[in-house]
Amino acid sequence: MTEPATALDAVLKSVTVKASPERAFEVFTRDHDTWWPRTHHIGKSPMTRNTIECFPGGRCYSSHEDGSECDWGKVLVWEPPTLLVLAWMITHEWGYNPDLTKASEVEVRFTPVEGGMTRVDLAHRYFERMGPGGSEMRTAVDRGWPKIMDMFAARVEGGDRG
């Protein structure tokens, strides 16, 4: 009998930004390309654009200099301006897996706090769905999300790409 996969802890990151939940949600989703690092993609040539289609079931994909597009996820929950859940369909070997049952998830909550600010809480979870490589992916994104969230915060507060 096969033992069920052991749950791996979620990667949790938070940042508080000087913006309304509406603005923070807008920058995270519709303006995703304005702050996501160009080096973070799984395409075969340099990335020219990163897109989150802003509706339930929407694609998450990157466009590349060679004219190709590379899917990397799917919008699972779309509840502006408070909640976004994405299927992270990237393998631990940095490739695309179209099987949603093997995808980890990225949940992002946008909560208003005092002073017209918004706390953005990110939970990247369900790495065990990825099989043996899940632990490796968890370690990688645990290192990557802090810088990426800082880049998001800089952009949402009016700064340029970090």
N, C-alpha and C positions, 0 to 999 in steps of 0.2 A: 504494500500500500504506500502511495506517495504522500509524504507529509506536506501540508499546506505551506506556502511561502510565509516566512516570518515578516511581519510588518517592519519596515524601516521608518525611523523617525522622519517627520517632515522637516524640510528646511524652512525656517521662519525668519523673515526680514521685515522691518518696519522703517518707515521714514515719515516725518511730519513736514508738510510743505505749506508755504504761504500762498494758499490758493483755495478756492471753493472745491467741494467734491466734484462739481460739474466740470470745472477746468482741469482738475487732476485726471478725471476719467477720460476726458477728451484727449488730453496729451498722451495718456497711456495707450489709448486705442487708435483713434483716427490719426493722430500725429505720431504714431509709433516710430515711423521712419525718421523723424527729426531728432531722435535721441538714442536710438538703439545703435550700439557700436558696429561699424562696418566690418570689423574683424570677426564678429560672432554670427556665423552662418554655416550651413552644411553644403552649399552649392559648390560647383566645380570651378567657377571663375569668380572674380571679384564681384561683390554685391553692389548693386546700384540702388535698390529700394527694398524695404521690409514692410510688409502689409499685414494688417489684421482686418479681415472683412467684418464689418460692424453689425452683425446680426447672428442669431442662434444658427449654428451649422456652418457659419462662415469659415473660409479657409484662412490659415496663417501661412504665409509664404514669402520667399525672397525672390527678387528678380536680379539677373546677373548680366555682366558685360557681354557675355556670349549670346544673349537673347533668351536664355533658358529661365524657367521658374522652378523653384524648389520648395515643395510643401514641407512644413515643419510642425504644423498643428491644426487644431480646429476649435472654433468657439463652441463651448458646451453650454455656458450660461451667459446671457447678456441682459443685465438689469441696470442700465444707466440711471443715476450716476453712483450707484453703491456697490455693485458686484459684477465681476468678470471671472469666468472660469474657462481656462484653455486646456485642451488635451495637448500635452507636450509629446509629440510623436517622433522624438529624436532618440536613437539608440545610444548605448554607452560607447559605441564605436563611431559616433557622430555621423550616422546615416539616418534615413527616413524609414519608419515602419508604419504602413497604413493601417495596421491592426489596432483599433482603439482599445482592445482588451489588454494590450501590451504597453499602453501609453501611461506616463505619469501625468499629473495634473498640476496646473498653476492656478491657484485661487487668489484673486486680488480684491480686497475690500477697501472702500473709500469712506471714511467716517469723519464727519465734521467735528472739530474740537474748538475750544475757546480761541477768540481772537481772529476769527475768519480763516482758520487754518484747517487742514485735512490730514488725518493720519492714514497712511496707505500701508496696509498689512498684506504681505505676500506670504503664501504658504505653498511651497512646491512639495507635493506628496505622492504617495502610491508608487514609490520606486520598486517595490517588490513585484509589481506587475511586469517589470522588464526582465525578470528572470535573474540569472547569475550576474549580469552586468549592472543591476540596479544599484548596488552599493557603490560601485565606481562612479556612476552618474551622480548619485547623491553627493559624494565627495566633491566632484567637479563643480556642480552648481552651487554648493555651499560656499565655495571659494569665489565664484563668479557673480552671484546676485548682489553682494554689497556694492561693488563698483557700478554695476548696472543700475541699481536703485539710486545711487548718488548721481549718475548721469541723468536719470529721469527727473530727480528733484531739481537739479540745476536747470533743466529745460522748462519744467513746469513753472518755475519761478522767474522765467524770462531770459535765462542764459542760453547760449548756443550749445551745440553738440560738444560734449566733454571729452 
